[in-house]
Amino acid sequence: MKKFWVFVLTGMLLIVTTTGFARMAYGIILPFMQEGLGLTTAQSGYLGTMLFLGYLLTVGLSGGLTMRIGAKSVLLVGGGAVVLGLVGLVFATNFWWAAITLFYAGAGSALVYTPLLSIAISLYPKKRGLVMGLLMSGAGIGMLLSGLLVPLLLQYFPTLGWRGAWLTFAVLTQLVVLLAFWAIKQPRSAEKDTVQEKTTSWRSKQLYIIAGMYFAVGLVYLIPNLYQTSYMKSLGLSNELAGSVYAIAGIVSIGGAPFWGMLADKIGVRKALTSALLLSVAGDLVPIMLENIGGFILSSIIWGSSLGGVLILIQMKASQQVSSQYVASAIGFISIFYAAGQMMGPGLAGWLIEYFGGFPVAYWFGATIFFLCILLVFPLTTDSTEKF
């Protein structure tokens, strides 16, 4: 049990630093970077694109690299790339320098998450839901800590300013990567494959269904996250109230993924995934039906706690379709579809809001897609017949 918690806490810290600090803190530090580097609004947006592009281009490679050099080796390489990117941001003097270093940070974060899940499932196959959920909660903790730490760091480093924030995150990430080198062991089942992968036969029909579901979720996953505050303001609610309601979603999201993971361990992934998707439908419908503060609070609790669960349960379902040595490849494969959906989703939602009837239309679209995902769950095999 002691080894379990050492692994889980180390893994959570890895996600906090390489996902929370490296990717999610960008939006908080961005206004200060923009002013310090003299960037235009368009250039600031392009920097975010470079961060996302690094993740997108690398996540599909993580599985193949894991099979060839081992999950722990890939994880440490990814952590090193994140540290390199964060350190580079400290010394950035222009747009291109910042763009390259953000690309490194995004690419490195993808090389940490997927092999970490592979190791977790190999070490604790009977607790995969719990351990994957706890690891996923690291992203929410990282987001929360970023929001709390950045204002304090800007005050603590009046001369360095935003560079001091990146420097602090780089040092913390380096310490956690060193901890991972010591604490995380390479399990036998996650060792590199002696025979190079020359075929994609492990990609079953069911895995493609799961990938399609992951794309669909990526398409609408960010709608309440991005547009709830604007929706509330359009109804005359104050900025302070909108911010408080958004914070509620962030807080409940930290415990959401572990809860759904543990539930899946007890009742099965299909039942848990269906339940989480039903709640996601409700989370999008409630603000349309109740356009008041109560409706938005209820919605935030629902989607904040359920959407993280949807992501982790889809990953669990994918991991059950393949043998242990292909887990990283399977999760990396479906993550490409998810990333593509995320790339398309915000623009599509904004288009619907602007030209087809405002925020309720986008929320209806999200609810419809989540309902279609429920239909995609039914053709999937039951947990008792899946491979472990």
Steps between C-alpha positions, in 0.01 A plus 500: 500500500791736577644444150158570350472841663861590423429430134164681500632812675806514273279455194259769618790741549618422148158589360477811721832631365518374141131559421378754757806726507629441149172523308223646713696785659561655158161668488558663841852625419416598141387862562828578676706325231313689231582832662861407579583370152288756316287233331182565306180321595537281189855403596382409850243269344765343277710424808209301642475319168869405518452362851205289382678398178792361697258282694307392190806399298658307786209319665468259207870411525497428872364147464755389241785653697380325815515164323852566373685663790270433796231705673723644772761615248235679291355656814839639606573630149162675503565650842838624382340662194248679723778633723695613191192681370428672831862610543498629143197717579694670780747633241254563215554837330272474197204316350695220330707418806184475708327294230779240482523462877124465536505234228757307708286532812190372318688213338660397828169493686363247250805278554434493874128427529458201267795286622410586859157344445664199339716443808203553732287240324787250487570538872139515624266334246231433761507862619531662159195718553618635834858562393409654163242722668748620762759576233243689293414714804852641480392712202225666704733552795758651265242738356390606849858549621590698189216741567610542861878512449542726196368820669717428806810433288449821304507689830795300634709561186429869425807526276475167319121519479350227283847352443518429873178299477637284219830461689318376810296253296818378326677435833199320646461287187869407504473388863196286422671340197796409725254354752340294222843367396543366852143401594346356181612150407482347154263199530576190301177519303582857396853425381584574141388240253776286354320478168434827324138574424457431129124483490199686632301180558453599865269778380168320522165623373402579857808716546398705196153544654663623820722734296191641329337552838813675628497731195134585565568574868798717404272691264260613774699450820608865525165667426396562864862559598549775242156656473328471837638831627395681181159330513445621857613855416263511202216439748609793715687307771813666642863409425558412865204265506603336173854450631377343822276255313789405270720437806239253629545292184878504546481386860258210442701388193793405725299225669293410195752282317597286805131451584413375151811284491410328827140461386617334177711254701184398687220503239693478172621759252198482266247577773715774649567656159131498410416669832770764457383578146139533619614752759697684230178529299325638808786740569448661159119504519455645850615858415265506200205393713594714802661823381573623851774476760360176643505336158860601437617381842330163447645477152852578627478228762375249242741568216792573731469161667395292198705617202834399652341165571396462136861552388649252745230238432557519123871448563419207728279346233777535242751338736269199535496434125872414477761300687718686750793569266270689262327721761717805429451452126123470538467809720736695276299395195161610634654819640576615146126498430427679826757769423354547152154545653636753750662694217172523306253534786546856632482655153193295408325596825584867446358480146177348632472769767557785257286388208241252627334634811748570778631297791201261538562361151860409587385335822231305310770388257715378788212309660416335165858385444525356852173312440639356174805385696267302729376314192862420409552334838246223430699316225802476730570168668407456863780517755494125566609417143762767453874440499707596802 
